[in-house]
Amino acid sequence: MSNLAPRNQSGAYIRPNSQFRKFIGTESGNPHPPATGRYKLYVGLGCPWAHRTLVVRSLKKLEAVISVGIVSPSPIEGGWIFNQEEEGCRTLAEFYQKAEPGYSGRSTVPVLWDNQTKAIVNNESSEIIVMLNSEFNEFANNPTLNLYPEELKEKIDWWNEKIYHAVNNGVYRCGFAQTQEAYNQACNELFATLDEIELALQTNRYLCGENLTLADVRLFTTLFRFDSAYYGLFKCNRQRIRDYQNLGAYLRDLYQLPGVADTCDVETVKRDYYGNLFPLNPGGIIPNGPDMSYLNQPHDRDHIGKVQCFMNQINRVAIVGGTHGNEFTGAYLIQKFAQFPNLITRSSFETVTLLANPDAFAAGRRYVEKDLNRCFLKQDLQDPALKTYEELQAKLIQNTLASNGDKQADLILDLHSSTANMGPDNYFGKQPSLKLEIGCLSEPS
Ligand SMILES: N[C@@H](CCC(=O)N[C@@H](CS)C(=O)NCC(=O)O)C(=O)O
């Protein structure tokens, strides 16, 4: 176990640092300039760190620019072996030796290899994905995708730091802990962080908002392995990812991004973890389950960032009425809008009690997120030109800004099934600046 997993004095797992840390770049004198057909990635399909590089390669559409060589674990040799011999080497350890005679560190994947200078450029996944994101744009088929934009760097780095320790490496800290205390600490930190992410994903489609970033890629490859490997083998078993409402859907969202599923191989993940970490699974039996086909089910997260973006621009919201057939949607909307500091609620007792009813929430949530366009494009706007959510959003903001002045609310959400019976009193004695009727809704099919 201690060879498999280095530990400190209290039995906690310590991950060794990667040792090849050069960067591909255009600055003069750099022996590794960006080029097509020159660099190769060596990966093991079970490995979450290597998987990050495959995801970014795929999202940036670099398949024709950077080639891939696959290694598989050999329990007998205790390390990676090439599926096809590379540079005259059968094992990854030989390959490291050939590139750097006398190398005494671990022979890990991923490896970014320069075929021209015959050198390992870098073997640290967090740095390789930064290079793949920015250094190959002149050759990439998806050059405009920027997973590490300047304005989000601080936020991305903040999530990365937290998630690396508690989640990416956290699952290994659970699995390789050699004392009860070390396991307890790692497991508590892991689930406290997953809970925190779950909350953030309630109102953000991705970790840093509407845009997919490197922080999501880094989290994804751990989440993808969680239910099939870490939950069982590493004892990360407080709950599965699919049991989290937001994290489960977020995992499906990322899995379904173009090209991502092609990088995922759950059978290899199970075989590599259960079949090769002998001290944790001496019999080497590989479990049959779990059924991961749910990853292809709808994620319903397309609108999440958009709703938040719209809501951020409204200061004062009133919610009125809402007991006749609209309770589900109303309850859910109230929950969403409750984040506004200046919320004025005028909902009736029945609606408020529904806030405590999880089934009602689920129904309201399904409605709002599945069919947001229809939900907001009800007759009160009466503008047939408004066809899309974006057009509606622009109009709403324009209306609310234009009529701010003496109104109590920037936005009044009328949750009655019909406005026919609404007197002035229902709108706080004023005509609303904007009235949205969320009414006569039936469950989406
Ligand atoms: N910090 C490295 C970690 C890479 C790593 O630990 N890879 C594992 C596979 S999941 C490995 O190759 N282990 C072989 C060994 O330690 O001998 C990175 O992110 O690139």
The ligand as an ORCA input file, in Angstrom:
! r2SCAN-3c Opt
* xyz 0 1
  N      -0.567     15.556    -11.072
  C      -0.542     14.629    -12.156
  C      -1.026     13.295    -11.698
  C      -0.977     12.220    -12.756
  C      -1.167     10.815    -12.170
  O      -1.052     10.630    -10.960
  N      -1.476      9.816    -13.025
  C      -1.629      8.458    -12.541
  C      -2.762      7.739    -13.234
  S      -4.344      8.234    -12.670
  C      -0.407      7.646    -12.905
  O       0.027      7.664    -14.040
  N       0.134      6.895    -11.946
  C       1.210      5.985    -12.169
  C       2.189      5.986    -11.034
  O       2.028      6.781    -10.099
  O       3.113      5.179    -11.074
  C      -1.380     15.203    -13.280
  O      -2.413     15.821    -12.999
  O      -1.006     15.083    -14.435
*
